[in-house]
Amino acid sequence: MEEKDLVQEFSLPIYIGKGWMKFQGVLLILYGILVIFTIIGILICWIPIWMGALLIGSSNKIESARTTGSKADFHQSLSKIKTYFVINGVIALIGIIAVGIAIIVTGGAIFSILNFLK
């Protein structure tokens, strides 16, 4: 089997989902644009825009890889998806840590108020 045929075969599952990748990418970019209008959003709006651009770029590269059988396009598509998931994972970890800190602070505040009322 030729390399072109292998690339086309291996890219099929991602190629089938490319429409959803583009849709999610557009939603992330729109979300990033809306976040600009908040105070904190001005600092973080670039993250969802970047993630959306990664998904759209990956979708375009997988389409090219499927059409032409280009190994480089296939690799670039997977690389963009990897970067998207790394960013998403870091954001998830930051969120989990923030929630943990909020729980500890809230618990401490409630404990202090209850002690004060005794």
N, C-alpha and C positions, 0 to 999 in steps of 0.2 A: 504494500500500500504506500502510495506517495505521501510526502510530507503535507502537501496541499490538502489531500483527502483526509489525513489525520486531523489537521487543524479544523477543517470544516465539520468533521464528525464530533470532535471534542468541544467545539464552540456552540453546538446546537442547543444544549439546555439554557445557556445564557442568552443566546440569540432569541430563543422563544420568549424569554422574559424581558427583552430589551425595551418593549413598550412601557412596562411597569417601571423600569429603571428611569426612563425619560420622564414619566409622570411624576415619580417621587422626586427626581431632580428639579423639575419645575416647581413643585410644591415647596421644596426646601429653599429655592431661590426667592420665591414669593414671600415665604416666612421670614427670610433674612431681610428682605426689603421692608416688611411691616415692623420688624423688631427695631429698625433704625429709629423709629418714632418714639421710642421709650428712652429714658435716661440711661439705664444700664445697657440697653440694646445697642447704643452707639458703639460701645466697646466690644460687643460680641457678635454683631450682625454679620461679620465676615465669615464666621464659622459655618452657619447653614448655607450661605451662598457658595462657599468653597466646596462643601459636601455635595450640594446640588450640581455644581459644575463637574465634580468628579464622576457622579453617576451619569450625567449626560455624555461626558467624554468617553466613559467606558462603554456606554451603549453605542455610540458612534463607532468606536474601535472594534467592538465585537461584530457589528454589522459589516464593517470592512473586512474583518478576518473571515467571516463566513462567506462573503462574496468572492474574495480573492484568494483565500487560503493562506494569507500572510501570517507567518509565525510571529513576526514582530508586532503586528496589530493585536493578535491574540494575547501576547505577553503584556502589552501596554494596557489592554482592557482589564486583565486580571490584576495588574499592578494598581490601577486606579480603584478597583473594587477593594483591594487589600488596604489601601490608604483610607478609603471611606470607612471601613470597619475598624481600623485602628483609631481614627478620630472619634467614631461613635463609641468605642470601648472606653477611651479616655474620658469622654463626657459622661458616660454612665458611671465610671468610678468616682469622678468628681461629685456627681449627684448623690451617690450612695454615701460618700464621706460627709457631704453637706447635710444630708438627712440625719446621719448618725450624730453629728455635732448639734444639730437642732434639737434632737431628742434629748441629748444630755443636758443642754442648756435649759430647755423647757422643764425637764425633770428637776433640775437644780432650782429653778425659779419657783416651781410649785412646792418643792420641799421647803424652801426658804419662807414662802408665804404661809405655809401650814405651821411652821415653827414660830413665826411671828404672831400668829393668831392664838397660840396656846397661852 
